[in-house]
Amino acid sequence: ARMATARRAARLARRGVLLRPTTQHMLLQQSNPMVADEIRLHLPQTLQNAVLEGTSTSALEICQQAAQGDLDGLKRRQEQGEDLDVGDYDGRTALHLAAAYGNLPIVQFLVEEAGCTLRRDRFGGLPIHDALRGGHEEVKDYLQGIDFEVQCKSWQEGVKCDKGHLMDKVLTLILKQGVWAFADLYSEVEYFFNELGLDGWYFEHYPPSQIARHVHCYIASKKVGQTTGAYTIQFHMESEHTAFYLCTVGENQEPFHQTEQLITDWVNAVSDANAYSLHYVVSTAPAFKGKKDKLAIYICETSPFQQHEVSEEVDNIELVATEAFLREKHPICQRRYQQLLQNMTQSTSSSWAGVMPLTAKDARNTSRGWEKWLIQFAIRQKKPTYLQQFSQVLQHFGVQAREKHVETFQNGVTCYHFYFENLPQQQLADCLRALQLVPHMKQSPLTHLFLENAISSDALIYFGCAAKFAFHFVEKDTPEYLDLASALAADPSKKEALDRLYLQAIQDLMTEERVLEVVQRHLGFCQRLYSDFKQIALGERQRFLNEDLAKQLEMIRDETDAKVLRAMLTFNSHIRATNFFREGGTPRSLAFCLDASFLPTVSSAVFPEAPHTVYLVVGRTFYGFHVRFRDVARGGIRVIKSASRATHRRNAATLFEENYNLAFTQQRKNKDIPEGGSKGTILLDADAQGT
């Protein structure tokens, strides 16, 4: 509309029609450089001079020659000693006009021979913006190779002067992309550097080109969030060896959780020949002014391991770290990782966790009353990453790490660093205990209860283990089944077929998910179960059957719910020993040594003889059983793989029955020797077949 108005005004002026003062003012105050250029081309020089008083006639003529492609005219002016790098009343130079009309020879002449530079016009635009707006890719690419610097205004008190120089560089790099006008870009870059509150480590660690890329993505993502009205950010940019993620974190957790799922998928795809590193930093101020959610930045990178074999016992960081790690990490940081690796290799556990207080001097902070803590966690496992589970733990306690760092090493150890500020001691201890249990925290229908602070991390893991027990040992015998089993007792093959069909029917009725739904419906009951278990596991009380809870089962109308809860009661009352609350580190797997006298009550037909002991073992990527018919017994262990999820469900349904039958057969073979029969079965998780 403004362009059309300008053209009509130009036509009237050429016919000698006197323009109204308001129209003249409109021509002078155009906020669109394309409209302003249209006026230059169509208005008579006399009218331009009248309306635009104070502008050099020579500057206007130079701009007009550049727009019209008059290369010879510009050369004559240069030969006569005229300065071609002058601007008109809008600060638009010949280079702006030549770029706007896509005239590459004029642009090259002005830059290479006339000494013209990239300058901002009144609208904050560079010649690059004009080339981009006009779709002139060759001109844009040429101009982006020209050096250009902007000087920013004064910085906040206390900010290092080199940070101001860094902002200049970043602003320059983004401005040369030609996407944003200077005024809009400057305010966004200044907010990112001065007000967003990112840790100083971020600005010290990354070069201007990488920060410029981050800021550019942040601004673009903000515009999307503002346009949609969601005021959230979720952006990712992935390649084989690098990945970059932005998201908001706060009241709306969905962008945060979705982003960490993307990161988990990216990490899982990293080649075993490469190390991966992950760095996270979060702002103290909101991503959008006036809102609450903060900005989280994730940067992931891979680098090849050194070309030599390294055993698990090696803990020398010079041998197990990548060359990139040794080259880029500060010596203080390297020493922290070195100590963590030594603690890990000396530990008898699969992981190690500890807390390190940091001085303000270490973190280059001079604020009074400032405390910073580093929680270190190491595990002898490269993949999968536990990033999502760690975040869930922090969400549970309502705390936020200012920084997170993940590094992998050639000896198979993955190290996690979490930095916290001003965290109370008790909260710090609670976080450490929960973080130690993370390798055993799996996504389940109960996870939301943990995030909502309805249950603790210990209870979440206990319910998962008790659910596996209930899934396998819920009472199976029914009058109909017992009658059929009795009728077929004389025909072992038909009896075996009946058992197989019956177990399949039980599988369709009872799943682990179904068991966990029962836990949700009777959470108060199950919380008391966990309280009893904790006392038994810590040795504060001998194993016992809670008679009060057993009586409550009589009031539960749903028969299946009652059977599940009764099985969980049985679990507690038959635990001989467990490593659930082991001190000195997280156990590789959670083990429960069970008195097997309960088996005949589950199904006397399927389990005719009670073994001496049953072990339930639950790992991060598997679970299984070990059955022994005497205290001293011998037998092998069988690992079960599944070709599909459907196959995995079938394998899970018969896992213990298969284990029992193998051990029982071994027991019969060993009847004439001192050792009894035993067998173990391990079922790999459906998504862990390559473990």
MIKOLDO-361085 format. One record per atom (N, C-alpha, C): x, y, z. Coordinates in steps of 0.2 Angstrom, whole numbers, plus 5000, padded with zeros to 4 digits. Atoms other than C-alpha are relative to their C-alpha. Layout:
residues N
XYZ
...
***
This chain:
residues 691
500449945000
500050005000
500450065000
499649945000
501450125004
500450014993
499749995006
502350084988
499550034995
500549975005
500750124978
499950075001
500149934999
500550284987
500650044998
499449965002
502350334983
500050014993
500049995007
502150294965
499450054997
500649955003
500450394963
500350075002
499749934999
501350544972
500550024995
499549995005
502850524960
499750024993
500449985006
501650534945
499750075000
500349935000
500750684951
500650055000
499449955000
502450774955
500350014993
499749995007
503050744937
499550044996
500549965004
501450824930
500050075003
499949934997
501850974941
499450015005
500549994995
500450944954
500350015007
499749984993
500851024971
499849955005
500250054995
500950894984
499850035007
500249984993
500150915001
500649995005
499450014995
501350945016
500049935003
500150064997
500650785023
500349944996
499750055004
501150685008
500750014999
499349995000
502850765007
500349975007
499850034993
503050715026
500049924999
500050075001
502550535021
500649984996
499550025005
503850525007
500750015004
499449994996
505150585020
500149955005
500050044994
504750475034
499949924999
500250075001
504550305025
500449955004
499650044996
505050165036
500249934997
499950055004
505150045022
500650024995
499449985005
506850055012
499849994993
500250015007
506049984996
499550064998
500449945001
504750124997
500450064998
499649945001
506050254999
500449994994
499650005007
507050184984
499550014995
500549995005
505450194974
499950084999
500049925000
505350384978
500650034996
499449975003
507150414973
500049994992
500050015007
506850334956
499550044996
500549975003
505250424952
499950085001
500149934999
505250594960
500550054996
499649955003
505950744951
500650025005
499549984995
507650804958
499850065004
500249944997
506950974962
499549995006
500450024995
505550894972
500349975006
499650034995
506750784981
500450055004
499649954996
507850934986
499550045004
500549964996
506251024992
499849975006
500350044995
505550885002
500649985005
499550024996
507250825008
500650055001
499549944999
508150985013
500649975004
499450024996
509850955019
500449944997
499750065002
510250805009
500550024994
499649985005
511750814997
499749984993
500250015006
511250824979
500549944997
499550055003
512850724974
499849935003
500250064997
512350584987
499449974996
500650035003
510650564979
500149984993
499850025007
511350564961
500449935000
499650065000
512650424966
499549945002
500550054998
511250324974
499649984994
500550015006
510150344958
500449964995
499650035005
511650294947
500149925002
499950074997
511950134958
499449964998
500650045001
510150084957
499849994992
500150015007
510050114938
500649964996
499550045003
511650014935
500550044996
499649965004
512650164928
500749995003
499450014998
514350094931
500550054997
499549955003
515250214919
499950065004
500149934996
514450364928
500350005007
499750014993
515050294945
500850014999
499250005001
516850264938
500250084999
499849935002
516850444931
500150045007
500049964993
516350514949
500649985004
499450024996
517750414957
500650034997
499449975003
519050474944
500150075002
500049934998
518550654949
500150015007
499849994993
518950614967
499450005005
500650004996
517150594973
500049945005
500150054996
516750494988
499449964999
500650045002
515550354983
499749975006
500350034994
515250295001
499750055004
500449954996
514050425006
499349985000
500750024999
512250405012
499550064999
500549955001
510650505008
499750015007
500349984994
509450575021
499849945004
500250064996
508950395026
500749965002
499450044999
510750335027
500249954996
500050065005
510550225012
500650034995
499449995004
512150215002
499949974993
500050035006
512550174984
500049925000
499950084999
512949994990
499349975002
500750024999
511149984997
499649994994
500550005006
510350024981
500349954995
499750055005
511549914970
499849935002
500250064997
511149774982
499349984999
500850015000
509249804982
499849984993
500250015006
509249794963
500449944997
499650065002
510449644962
500550014995
499449995005
511849724952
500649985003
499450024997
513349624956
500650044998
499549965002
514549714945
500150075004
500049934997
514049884953
500349985007
499850014993
514249804971
500749985000
499350015000
515949734967
500450064999
499649945001
516549894960
500050055006
500049964994
515949994975
500449975006
499650034995
516749874987
500850004999
499350015002
518349834978
500450064998
499749945003
518749994969
499950075004
500249934997
517750134978
500150005007
499950004993
518150074995
499450005005
500750004996
516250065001
500049955005
500050054995
515949975017
499249995002
500650024997
514449895025
499850055005
500249964995
513450025034
499349995001
500750004999
511750035042
499750064998
500549945002
510350145035
499650025006
500549984994
509050235046
499649945002
500450054998
508050075046
500449945004
499650054996
509449975054
500249944995
499850055005
509749885037
500750004997
499450015003
511349825029
499849994992
500150025007
511549805010
499849934999
500250075000
511449625014
499249995000
500750014999
509649645019
499650014994
500349995006
509249725003
500149954995
499850055004
510049584993
499549945002
500550064998
509049455003
499350014999
500749995001
507449545002
499850004992
500150005007
507649554983
500149934997
499850065003
508149374981
500649994996
499450005003
509849414975
500649965003
499650044997
510849264981
500750014999
499349995002
512449304972
500350065004
499849934997
512549484979
500049985008
500050024993
512049414997
500649965002
499450044998
513449284997
500650044999
499449965000
514749414991
500050055005
500049954994
514249545004
500249965007
499950034994
514349415018
500749995001
499350014999
516149395015
500450065002
499649944999
516549575019
500050015008
499949994992
517149625037
499550065001
500549954998
515849725046
500050005008
500050004992
515849775065
499550065002
500549954996
514549865076
500350015007
499849994993
514949945092
499450015004
500650004996
513749915106
500150055006
499949954995
513350035120
500349975006
499650024994
514050025138
499649945003
500350064997
513849865147
499950015008
500250004993
513149825164
500650005005
499550004995
514249855179
500249935002
499850064997
515249705184
500149954994
499950045006
515249625166
500750014997
499350005003
516949585159
500050044993
500049965006
517449705145
500049954994
500050055006
517849555134
499349974998
500750025001
516049505135
499750054995
500349955004
515549665127
500349994993
499750015006
516849635113
499749934996
500350065003
516049455111
499350024997
500649985003
514349535109
500050034994
499949975007
514949645095
500149954995
499850055005
515649495086
499349964998
500650045001
514049395088
499550044996
500549965003
512949545083
500250014993
499750005006
514049565068
499849944995
500150065004
513949385062
499249994999
500750025001
512049375064
499750064995
500249955004
511749545056
500249994992
499850025006
512749485041
499649954996
500450045003
511549355038
499450034996
500549965004
510349485032
499349985002
500650024998
508849415041
499650055004
500349964995
508549535055
500250074999
499849935000
508449725055
500450025006
499649994994
509749805067
499650015006
500349984994
508549875079
499749945004
500350064997
507649715082
500549955003
499450044999
509249615082
500450025006
499649974995
510149725094
499749995007
500350014993
508849715108
500049935002
500050074998
508749525107
500749985002
499350024998
510649505107
500250035007
499849974993
510849625122
499649965005
500450044995
509449525131
500449945002
499750074999
510349365128
500750015004
499449994997
512049435134
499950035007
500049964994
511549555148
499449985005
500650014996
509849495155
499849935001
500250075000
509549315151
500349965006
499750034994
510749265165
500349934999
499650065001
511749125157
500650005004
499350014996
513249055167
500650034995
499449985004
514849135162
500449954996
499650065003
515548965158
499850004992
500350015007
514448965142
500450054995
499749955004
515249125135
500749994999
499350015000
516949075139
500249944996
499850065004
516848905131
499950004993
500250005007
516048935114
500350064996
499849945004
516749045100
499450044998
500549955002
515849195093
499549974994
500450035006
515249095077
499549955003
500550054997
514448955088
499550045004
500549964996
513649085100
499550034995
500549965005
512949185085
499549954997
500550055003
512149025078
499549985005
500550024995
511348985095
499550065001
500449944999
510749165097
499550014994
500450005006
510049165079
499449955001
500550055000
509049005082
499550025006
500449984994
508449075099
499550054998
500549945002
507749235091
499549974995
500550035005
506949135077
499449965004
500550044996
506149015090
499550045004
500449964996
505549155100
499450034996
500549975005
504649235085
499449954999
500550055001
503749065082
499650005006
500450014993
503249055101
499550065001
500549945000
502549235100
499550004995
500550005005
501649215084
499449955002
500550054998
500749055090
499750015006
500249994993
500449125107
500149955005
499850054995
501148975116
500550025004
499449984996
502649065122
500449955003
499650064998
503648905122
500550004994
499550015005
505248865113
500249925000
499750065001
505748695106
500349994993
499650005006
507048685093
500649955000
499450055000
508348555088
500350004993
499650005007
509648545074
500549955001
499650064999
510548375072
500449994994
499650035005
511948305062
500349945003
499750064997
512948145064
500550015006
499549994995
514248225075
499950065005
500249954995
513448375083
499250015000
500749994999
511748425089
499950065005
500249944997
510948585096
499350005002
500750004998
509348605106
499950065004
500349954996
508348745113
499349985003
500750014998
506848735124
499950045007
500249964994
505848825138
499949945005
500150044995
505848745155
499750045006
500449974995
504648785169
499449975002
500650024999
502848775172
499749954995
500250045006
502548695155
500649954999
499450055000
503748535156
500049974993
500150045006
503148465139
500650014995
499549995004
504448555128
500749975003
499450024996
505848505141
500049924999
500050075001
505348325141
500149974993
499950025007
505148305122
500750014998
499349995002
506848385120
500549955002
499550054998
507748265131
499949934997
500250065004
506848125122
500450004994
499650005006
507648185106
500749995001
499350014999
509348195114
500249935002
499950074999
509148025121
500149964994
500050045006
508747955104
500750024996
499449985004
510248055096
500649965003
499550034997
511447985109
500049934999
500150085001
510847805107
500349984993
499850015007
511347825088
500750014999
499349995001
513147875092
500449944999
499650065001
514447745086
500449995006
499650024994
515347645099
500750024999
499349985001
516947705091
500150085002
500049934998
516547885097
499850015007
500249974994
516447975113
499450054999
500549945000
514948095116
500150045006
500149964994
514848245127
499450044999
500649965000
513348345132
500150065005
500049954996
513248515139
499450045001
500749974999
511748605147
500150065004
500049944996
511548775153
499350035000
500649975000
509948865159
500050075003
500049934998
509549045161
499750015007
500349984994
509049135177
499450044999
500649965002
507849255168
499649964995
500450035005
506349205157
500250014993
499949995007
506549165139
499650054996
500449945003
505149285135
499950055006
500149954995
505149445144
499250005002
500650004997
503649455156
499749935001
500250074999
503449265156
500449975006
499750034995
504049135168
500549954998
499650065002
504848985159
500750034998
499349985002
506748995157
500249964994
499750025006
507848955142
500549945002
499550054999
508848785142
500349994993
499650015006
510248755130
500449945000
499650065000
510948585125
500450004994
499650005005
512448565115
500449935000
499750075000
513048385110
500549994995
499450015005
514648335101
500349935001
499650064999
515548175097
500750014997
499350005003
517348145094
500349935001
499850075000
518347985091
500549985006
499550024995
519247885104
500749994998
499350015002
521147865104
500149934997
499950075004
521747725093
500549955004
499750054996
522247605106
499549965005
500450044995
521447465117
500050035007
500049984993
520947515134
499549955004
500450054996
520347395148
499650045005
500549974995
518947435161
500450035006
499649984994
520247455175
500450064999
499549945001
521247595167
499650065002
500449944998
520747755175
500550074999
499649945001
522147875169
499750044994
500449965005
521248015160
500450014993
499649995006
522648035148
499949954995
500050065004
522347865141
499349994998
500750025002
520447855141
499650064997
500349955003
519948025136
500150024993
499949985007
519748095118
500550055000
499549945001
521048215111
499650065001
500449945000
519648345110
499950025007
500149994993
519348325129
500650035003
499449984997
521148345134
500250074997
499849935003
521348495122
499650055003
500449944999
519848595127
499850005007
500249994993
519448555145
500650035005
499549974995
520248665159
500349955004
499650044995
521548585170
499649985006
500450014994
520448605185
499449954999
500550055002
519048515176
500249934999
499750075002
520148375170
500149975007
499950034994
520648345188
499449975003
500750024997
518848335194
499849934996
500250065004
518548205180
500549945002
499550064998
520148105185
499849975006
500250024993
519648095203
499349965000
500750045000
517848035198
500249934997
499850065004
518647905186
500349955005
499650044995
519747835201
499549985005
500550024995
518247835213
499649944996
500450055003
517247735200
500449934999
499650065001
518647605196
500149965006
499950034994
518947575214
499449985004
500650024997
517147555218
499849934998
500350075002
516347375219
499350004997
500749995003
514747445213
500050024993
500149985007
514147485195
500150074999
500049935001
514147665199
500350045006
499749964994
514847805211
499750074999
500349934999
514047965217
500350045006
499749964994
514748105228
499850084999
500149925000
514548295232
500750035001
499449964999
515948425230
499850075001
500249935000
515748595237
500550044996
499649955004
516448735226
500150075003
499949934997
517248895232
499850054995
500249945005
516649065224
500650014996
499449995004
518449075218
500149954995
500050055005
518348915209
499650024994
500549985005
516848975200
500050074998
499949935002
517449155198
499450045001
500649964998
515949225208
500250035006
499849964994
516149365221
499450025004
500649984996
514349375227
500149975007
500050024993
514149365246
499549955001
500550054999
513249215253
499949954995
500150055006
513549115237
500349935002
499850074999
513648925238
499949964993
500150045006
513948805223
500249935002
499950074998
513848625224
500149964993
499950045006
514448495211
499849935002
500250074998
513548325212
500349964994
499750045005
514648195202
499749935000
500350075001
513948025196
500449974994
499750045005
514847895186
499749935000
500350065001
514247735179
500449964995
499650045005
515147595170
499549984994
500550015005
513947605155
500050064996
500049945004
514047715140
499350024997
500749995002
512247695134
499649955003
500349945002
510847725136
500250065005
499849954995
511047895144
499450015005
500549994995
510047935160
499850075001
500249935000
509748115156
499350015002
500749994998
507848105157
499949985007
500150024993
507848005173
500350055005
499749954996
509048135181
499650065001
500449945000
507948275176
499349995004
500650014996
506448185184
500150005007
499850004993
507348165200
500050085002
499949934998
507748355200
499350035000
500749975000
505948395196
499649985006
500350034994
505348285210
500250045006
499849964994
506348385223
499950084998
500149935002
505948555214
500650045000
499349975000
507748595211
500250004992
499850005007
508548645195
500850015000
499249995001
510448625190
500150054995
499849955004
511248775183
500449984994
499650035006
512348665172
500049935001
499950075000
512448485167
500549984995
499550035005
513848395158
500149935001
499950075001
514048225152
500649984996
499450025004
515648145146
500149925000
499950085001
516047965140
500749994999
499350015001
517747885141
500149934997
499950065004
518547735132
500049945005
500150064995
518547625148
499349985001
500750024999
516647615147
499650045005
500349964995
516347745160
499650064998
500349945002
515047885158
500050055007
500049964994
515248035170
499550064999
500549945000
513848165174
500250055006
499949944995
514148335183
499450045000
500649954999
512748435190
500250055005
499849954996
513048605197
499450045003
500649974996
511848685210
500350065004
499849944996
511848855218
499550005006
500449994994
511248885236
499549955002
500550064999
510448715239
500149985007
500050024993
510048665257
500349935001
499750064999
511048525264
499649945000
500450065000
509648405267
499749994993
500250015007
508948435250
500549974995
499450025004
510648405243
500149925001
499950074999
510748235252
499549964997
500550045003
509048185246
500149994993
499950015008
509448225228
500649954999
499450055001
511148125230
499749935000
500350064999
510147975236
499649984994
500550015006
508847985222
500449994994
499650005006
510148015209
500449935000
499650064999
511147855215
499549944997
500550055002
509547755211
499750014993
500349995006
509247825194
500149944995
500050055005
509947675184
499549955001
500650054999
508447575191
499450035000
500649965001
507147705187
499849994993
500350015007
506147655172
499450034999
500649975001
504747745164
499449955001
500550054999
503147665170
499350055001
500749964999
501247715173
500150045007
500049974993
501847765191
500550065000
499549955000
503147895185
499750075002
500349944998
501948035186
499950015007
500149994993
501648005204
500650025003
499349984998
503548025207
500150074999
499949935002
503548185198
499550055004
500549964996
502048245208
500150005007
499850014993
502948205224
499549965004
500550054997
501548075228
500449945003
499650064998
502947935230
500750025000
499249995000
504847935233
500349964994
499650045005
506147875221
500049935002
500050064998
506347725232
499449964999
500650035001
504547685232
499849984993
500150015008
504447705213
500349934998
499750065002
505747575211
499849935003
500350064997
505047455224
499449984997
500650025003
503347455216
500149974993
499950035006
504147415200
500349935001
499850064999
505047265207
499449955003
500550044998
503547205217
499549994995
500550015005
502447225202
500349944996
499750065003
503647095193
499849945004
500250064996
503346975207
499349995000
500850015001
501446995207
499849984993
500250025007
501446975188
500149935000
499850075001
502246805190
499749965005
500250044994
501546745207
499350025002
500749994998
499746805208
499749934999
500350064999
498746665213
499649974993
500350035007
498346555197
499549955000
500550064999
497346405203
499350035000
500749995000
495546415199
499649935001
500350065000
494246275202
500049964994
500050035006
494046245184
500749974997
499450025002
495846235180
500249945004
499850064996
496146115195
499749944998
500450065002
494745995189
500349974994
499750025007
495545995171
500749975002
499350034999
497345965178
499949945004
500150064997
496745825189
499849954995
500250045005
495845745174
500649984996
499550015005
497445755164
500649985003
499450014997
498645705177
500449944998
499750065002
498945535170
500350014993
499749995006
499445605153
500450075000
499649944999
500945725155
500050054994
500049965006
500945785137
499450055000
500649965000
499145845138
500050055006
499949964995
499445915155
500450064999
499649955002
500846015148
499750054996
500449955005
499746085134
499550045004
500549964996
498446135147
500350055004
499649954997
499746225157
500250064996
499849955005
500346315142
499450044998
500549965002
498646365137
499750055006
500349974995
498146415154
500550075002
499549944999
499746525156
499950064995
500149955005
499346605140
499450045001
500649964998
497546655146
500250045006
499849964995
498346715162
500350074998
499649955003
499546825152
499550054997
500549955003
498046905142
499750045005
500349974994
497246945159
500450045004
499549974995
498746995169
500650024996
499449975003
500147115163
500350045005
499649964996
501447215172
499650075001
500449935000
500447375167
499449995004
500650024996
498847295174
500250015008
499850004993
499747265191
500250075002
499849934998
500447445191
499350055000
500649964999
498647515188
499749985007
500250024993
498147415204
500350045005
499649964995
499547505213
499750075000
500349935001
498847675207
499350005004
500749994998
497047635212
500049995008
499950014993
497647575230
500650035002
499449974998
499047695233
500250005007
500049994993
498747715251
500249935003
499850074998
498847525254
500749984998
499350025003
500447505243
500550045004
499549974996
501247645253
500249975006
499950044994
501047545268
500449944999
499650065002
501747395259
500850025000
499349975001
503347505255
500350015007
499849994993
503447555273
500249945003
499850074997
503447375279
500749974996
499450035004
504747325265
500650045003
499449974998
505947465270
500249985007
499850034994
505947405288
500349935000
499750075001
506247225283
500750014996
499350005004
507647275270
500550035004
499549974995
508547385283
500249965006
499850054994
508547245296
499750035006
500349974994
507447355307
499549955003
500550044998
506147215308
500149934996
500050075003
506047025304
499450004995
500550005005
505046985289
499349975003
500650014997
503246975293
499450014995
500649995004
501446965285
499650065004
500349954997
500547125289
499249985000
500750034999
498847055296
499550064999
500449955001
498047225296
499850014993
500149995007
498347245277
499649944997
500450065003
497747065274
499350005001
500749994999
496147105282
499650054996
500349955005
495847255271
499949974994
500150035007
495947145256
499349975000
500750035000
494247065261
499550054998
500549955002
493447235258
500150024993
499949985007
494147255240
499649954996
500550045004
492747205228
500349974994
499750035006
493847175213
500449955001
499750064998
494447005214
500750004997
499349995003
495947035202
500450055004
499749964996
496447185212
500249975007
499850034994
496447085228
500549954999
499550055001
497446945221
500750034999
499349965001
498847075215
500250025007
499749974994
498947155232
500249955005
499850064996
498946985241
500749984998
499350025002
500446935230
500550055002
499549954997
501347095235
500149995007
499950024993
501047055253
500449945001
499650065000
501746885250
500750024999
499449985002
503246965242
500450035006
499749984994
503647065258
500149955005
500050054994
503346925270
500549944998
499650065001
504546805261
500750024998
499449985002
506046915258
500549985006
499450014995
507646845267
500550055000
499549955000
508846975261
499950044993
500049965006
509047115248
500550055000
499549955000
510347235242
499750074999
500349945002
509047375239
500350065004
499749944997
509747495252
500749995002
499350014999
511547445250
500450075001
499649944999
512747575256
500750004996
499349995004
514347635246
499949994993
500150005007
513547645229
499449964998
500650035003
512147585218
500249934998
499950075003
512047395215
499950004993
500150015008
512247335197
499349984999
500750035001
510547245199
499750005007
500450004994
509247245213
499849925001
500150074999
509147065220
499649995007
500550024994
507846985232
500149935001
499950074999
508246825240
499349985004
500750014998
506546745243
499949935003
500250074998
505946595254
499449984995
500450025005
505046495241
499449965002
500650044998
503746415252
499350024998
500649975003
502446525244
499849974994
500150025007
502546435227
499449955000
500650045001
501246295230
499450035001
500649964999
499946425236
499850034993
500249975006
500146505219
499749954995
500350055004
499846345209
500349935002
499750064998
500146175217
500049954994
500050045006
499846095199
500650024996
499549985004
501146205191
500749995004
499450004995
502346205206
499949955005
500150054995
502246035214
500450005006
499550004994
503746055225
500350075001
499749934998
504446215234
500749995000
499349995000
506246255230
500350025007
499749974994
507446305244
500050074999
500049935001
507646475237
499850034993
500149965007
507046595223
500350075001
499749935001
508046745218
499650044995
500349965005
507146885209
500650064999
499449965002
508546995200
499750054995
500249955005
508047165192
500550054998
499549965003
509247255181
499750064996
500349945004
509147415171
499749984993
500250035007
508947315154
499849935000
500250075000
508347145160
499749995007
500150034994
507647045174
499949935000
500050075000
507646865179
499949975007
500150044994
507546725192
500649955000
499650064999
508646595199
499749965006
500350054996
507946445207
500549945002
499650064998
508846315218
499649965005
500450044996
508146165226
500449985006
499650014994
509546145239
500450075001
499649944999
510646275248
500650004996
499450015005
512146205238
499749974994
500250025006
511646185220
500450024994
499649985006
512346185203
499550004994
500449995006
511546235186
500250064996
499849945004
511746355172
499550065000
500549945001
510946525167
499950014993
500349995007
509946555151
499850074999
500249935002
509846725143
499549994994
500550005005
508246745133
499950064996
500049955005
508146855118
499350004997
500650005003
506546915110
500050044993
499949985007
506346945091
499550064999
500549955000
504847065094
499750015007
500349994993
503847145108
499449955001
500550054999
502447015105
500349945003
499650064997
503746875108
500350025007
499749984993
504446975123
499449995005
500650014995
502646975131
499949925001
500150074999
502546785128
500649975004
499550024996
504246755135
500050025007
500149984993
503846855150
499549965004
500650034997
502246765153
500349935003
499850074998
503146595155
500750005003
499350004997
504846655162
500249965006
499950044994
504746585179
499849934999
500250075001
503846425174
500549964997
499450045003
505246385162
500650005005
499450014996
506546425175
499949955005
500250054995
505646315188
500149934997
499950075003
505546165176
500749984998
499350015001
507346185171
500449985006
499650024994
507946185189
499749935003
500350064997
506746045194
500349944996
499650065004
507445935179
500749995003
499350014998
509145975185
500149975007
500150034993
508645925203
500049935000
500150075001
508145755197
500649974998
499450035002
509745735188
500549995005
499550004995
510745775203
499849975007
500350034994
509745665215
500649965004
499650044997
511245555218
500750035002
499449964998
512545695222
499850055005
500149964995
512745815236
499650074998
500249935003
512345975225
499349994998
500650005003
510546005221
500050034993
500149985007
509846065205
499850085000
500249935001
509746255200
500050024993
500049965007
509446365185
499850075001
500249935000
509346545181
499850024993
500249985006
508446635167
500050085000
500049935001
508746815161
499650024994
500449975006
507446905150
500350074999
499949935002
508147055141
499450044998
500549955002
507047205139
499950004993
500250005007
506147225123
500450044996
499549955003
507247375118
500749995002
499350014998
508847305125
500349934997
499850065002
509147155114
500749994998
499350005002
510847205109
500550015006
499649994994
511447225127
500549955001
***
